[in-house]
Structure formats: structure tokens, C-alpha cells
């Protein structure tokens, strides 16, 4: 993978602002901005002193418009006196940087009646703003999210209509060349929009404007449906030709509220996504939006305010509070470089398959846009491709053999050309850009992708344990942790090996200790990203807790376990297969593991013990119990309970980092088959195991890795590896 030099990337991004680009009118009417790329920023509030940095970053990213509040109460202060000093400075500095401002004329004024009740003072304010900035602001937005439940006065469409009507009349008188954007609406509130049209609201705005968040869902099937529903609704009322703008959209990257905190129930404190996921989904939202004919796209927001650790609102920014770019900023910059201002969408070709799992929007870049990159022409035809289905290597054919490819962060990649005249490209949820030709017969590629999906074998289970992946930077770790940086790579190797199996196992189960040592959110975010290709391939991944895991941070990464757990306060689940049932136990006690501690004892607990006894008695098929701790370790004491049930055929556990088929002997009670599994990449035996189940037995096969070939920095870890026993088998009778 080759990354462009920073200076070259900066030059290319800045050069986009100097292009004599065509306006992107498409088929939707009169007005279109010179650049369809914008961003939200709180310039008139706390970010005012740093506006120079904001505009500089906009230039780097190819952003042409910044949306910000022109708040009535803050401009008319005191009542009857307009103070434009702050907004004058913002507009002037933006203009000097080649940036347009989209002012939001919003909210009431404590000195006057509510503007829907008495429009006179409101009209005077709008007239003053529009007249002053008509030459520099081509669009004025009237209000913000009037349909939001917290805006009690405007949630009634009749009240908002009065505000919109009066503002539009004043703008058209004071600034005849400017346009009016309806307030950004929360998604597509059909009843609100229809009532506004019924009142005559369609005569008082030029641009439809929505806030198209998909959080917490993926955008596919949500953003595209939202825009298509909106288009149909506008056409119903004769507004099919008006532009549609998205002036808020994006992904929060906040931490999860701790378990037991009442804020967990509130949307504002809901689970965020990791920064890599935010970047990937932003790229896909951009592809969807322009394929659906959107005229302006604005992430919320440029700069994360970071005023609270767990608040979604505090972590939407695509750069951090100190202006350091996050991956979504890089992804946005890559998109504007691949599809610069003036590009025209190829609306005459399909951009997704019938199932909406395979996506391939295409466009034509302006002839003068970035024609040279590292001395080679890029070409005008371009597009992107991704899937929400299984990752797979696909043969893509184009109208040219001179295609160049880039990942969603702008790094150039080099897929192999094959003998059939196409390129072999890994298609995944991370979009790949292609430039220099048109994708030929994309529906055929989509159909081939569906037909080539590997079969899932419900009798085959892959077993992993003790991944101990570290997501923290070195400066946040104790000194004794130096050299423990190999675990993530070895887990990736395990995932790749599982995905290479034919058929694929229908299930992967994990036996605990996914986090490095202390269950940090960053650990789980990294593990989640590494395991994600398994789930995209249709494999169900079920994880049991380990002593180095923290339930609150674990559940923040994988919230489905809170609903699936069979025992309150624990993470206890079932995995049902044709020939046996896996009971995934939680053998971790409730003592929190502090930063710096190395381990904690195991515990089963009364509630889980009672549940397990009931499951063993009700068993209709052979049972394999799975946990992290050994069967008689600490306060777990599973051996006697499992031996008392003829249904239980074995106990699987991790924790010891060894491949050790053995028995647990209890005098007078017999032998319990016990199997200890290797770590995927920490210390000890390194690898994973496959379990093939039959009606009368199950057969375990060890897949051991050669740790010596992984460049591990810590000598003690290499010395701990036992001899290679890959392929060793162990049989578990079911009868």
C-alpha cells in the first residue's frame, strides 16, 4: 500500500478550491453550489477564536461551505441594536479562504414575542441579516430542526410555517439573488412535511434540507430509502425539481456509559462507533447521497467539542478538539479528491444490486480536475464499490485497462490484472475507488458475488481463546508491557485462516480474554474490527467472558449480549448446532480489574449455577459446556455439576494458553473430558481449533501457528512456545 506524501496530498486537496468547476445542478432545479461539500461548525460560539484553523482544514478537505448559527439573540443585543462584529469577521475570513457560509437564522429572542405569534421583530432581524450578507451568502437556512420534540413551539408545522413564510418574504426582498433553505428536518418527518405543503410552505423555500443520521444503524437501506421517500413526497406536491441538501449527518465516536449508569437509557449517551468504522460509514454515506442526487453534503461537525466523555453530541466531529484529524476527516478528504466539485453522477446506470448489498455508484469528473497524479493522468470516469455482504475477491472489468485504485482513506492500492482482462479486487465494507474507466456490467459482478458466497457448515465450529489484543498506544501502558504488540496480527492470521476454510464454519466461539489485560474500550474496538469479516461472511461469533475482560466495556462493543444473556448480570449464551449444544458460561466474578492488575479469580455464582443445572436436566442433545477458567479453578467448581449430567460430554476452557486434551477426575464420580485451548497470539501455544461434529461424536483438530515467524519482540514469549503439533486430533464421544 502506498500513501501519498503529505505535502503532495495537501497540494492536491488545496488545488480543488481553485478549479473552475461546473455547478452540480443535476436534474433537480435552479440552484447548486459551486462545491457540494460542506461541514457544520459552531463558529459563532466557542469556535470563533479558532476560525482560521477551521477554514484552513476546510481547504485541505475540499470543503466549500461551512454551516453555522446566526443566532437572533446573539446578534440583536441589546434589543433594538444589531451587533454584526462577530458574523462580519466570520464571513470576511471565510471569503478570504474561498469558503462560503450557510447562515442558520434561528431561534427566538427573550425581548420579543415568539416569532410565530408576532412576526414583526423576527422580520426585522431577518431583513437586516439578509441585506447585510446577500453578496456573500447565496443561501439562508430558516431555523434548525423545527420538528425535534425539544422545540415545542415549532414542532407544530403551523407555527414553523409562520416563521418560514415571514423569513422567506424578507430574504427575497432584501437579497433577491439569495435562496432559502428549509430548516434541517430530523430525517424525513412525513406528517410534518405534508402539513407544511398543505399550508402552502412549498412556495417559501428553494431547497429541501434534512438531517439524515443513520446512527446506530448502517446507512445502507436507511439513507437511500430515506432520500427516495423524500423525493416521492416532494414530487407529490410538485417539488420534484428542488434540490435536496443534507446539512447534518455523521457518526459519534464517544465511549460507552458504564454499566449501571442511568444515562445508558438515553439516546444522547448511546453507544458510539470506533473512529475507523466512522470513516468507513462516512465514505459509504457520501457514495449513497450523491447517487441519490443530493446537492450538498455536510457532516456534523468539523471539530469535536469533547466536553463530555460519554456524550454522543461531544464526539461527532471529524477532527478532534485540538484540530488533529480523525479517520473520518481523511475519508472525507479522499472522497472530495476522487469526486471533486463539478463531477456529475452517472444517473443512467444502476448503482446497487436488487438486494442492496452490493454498491457501485459512478460519476464523471470535470475535465480539468486533478488530471495528473504522480505524473500519470487519472481520467474522467470514476466510481466506488463496496458490499455489506461477505468480503471476497472479485473480478471487475472496466472500459479501460488503465484503472487506478484507492482505498477509502485515499491510499493507492494495486489489484492484480488477470488473464480475463479484469482486475481482481477485494470487495468489502470498506469502499474502493476506481478512476480511469467505467465499471462494466456491475450487476453481473454482484450476481457472481452472491453465487460465489462460500457455504456455511453448521456442523463445523472454530474455537478461539485468549486473544489479549492491545488497543492502547505505548505511552498509556506500563513499561513492563513493552514487546507485547503481536497479538492483533496473530488474531488477524487466525481470522484469515478461518475465512479460507471451505466450507466455512457456521459458528466461531471464543473462550475469553479478548482484551490485553484490563478490558479497555480500545482493546475491544480493535478486536471487533478484526473479527468483523467473520460476521460479514455470515459466521456467527459467540464470545464468553475471561478474567481480563470488563463487562461494561465488552457490552459497549457488543451490545447484543445484553439481550441474549440467559442470566442477569452475566453474559451467558447458547450456541445450538445440529448435533450438540454449547453452553457459553460466564466464569468471571464481579470484582473490577484495575489498571495495572494482572488477573482475577473465577466464579460461577448462584444464579448461573441454577440456570446451568436446569439446562443440563432439560437437554435434548449432547452438551459441551464452555467457559474461561478451569473446571475446578477458584470458586468455579464446575466438575461435579457437569459430571452429574449424562448429557454433558466435555468442558472447553481457555485461560491456560495451552493445547491440552485431558480429563478432570473426581473420586467416586468419574472422569470429565476437559479441553484447554491455545491463545490465538499472546503466549504459550499459539493457534486455534476446529471442531467437526457428527451424530455420535465430535473431533477436535489443532491449528497451531509458528510464533517464531511472526517477529515477536519479547524473547520470553518465544521461549514459552511448545513444539508444533498442528493437525493433532482429539475425539469426544457423544454416546
ABEGO torsion letter per residue (X at the ends): XBBBBAAAAAAAAAAAAABBBBBBAEAAEABBBABABBBBBBAABAAAAAAAAAAAAAAAAGBABBBBBBBAAAABOBBGBBBAAAAAAAAAAAAAAGBBBBBBBBEBBAABBBAAABAAAAAAAAAAAAAAAAAABABBBBEBGAABAABAAAABAAAAAAAAAAAAAAAAAABAABBBBBBBBBEBBAAAAAAAAAAGAAAABABBBBBBBAOABBABGAAAAAAAAAAAAAAAAGAAABBBBBABBEBBABBBBBBGBAAAABAAABBBBBAAAAAAAAAAAAAAAAAAGBABBBBOBABBAGABAABAAAAABABBAAGBBBAAAAAAAAAAAABBBGBBBBAABBABBAAGABBBBBBBBBAABGABBGGBBAEABBEBBBBABBBBBBBBBBABAABBBBBAAGBBBBBBBBAAGBBBBBBBABBBBBBGBBBBGAAAAAAAAAAABBBBBAABBBBBBGAGBBABBAAABBAAABGBAAAAAAAAAAAAAAAABOBBBABBBBAEGABAAAGBAAAAAAAAAAAAAAAAAGBBBBBBBBAABBAAAAAAABAAAAAABABBGBBBBBBBBAABBBBBBBABBABBBBBGBABBBBBAEAAAAAAAAAAAAABABBBBBBBABBAABEAAGAAAAAAABAABABBBBBGAGBBBBBBBBBBGAEBBBBBBBBBAGBBEBBEBBBBBBBAABBBBBBBBBBAAAAGBABAAAAAABBBBABGBBBBBBAX
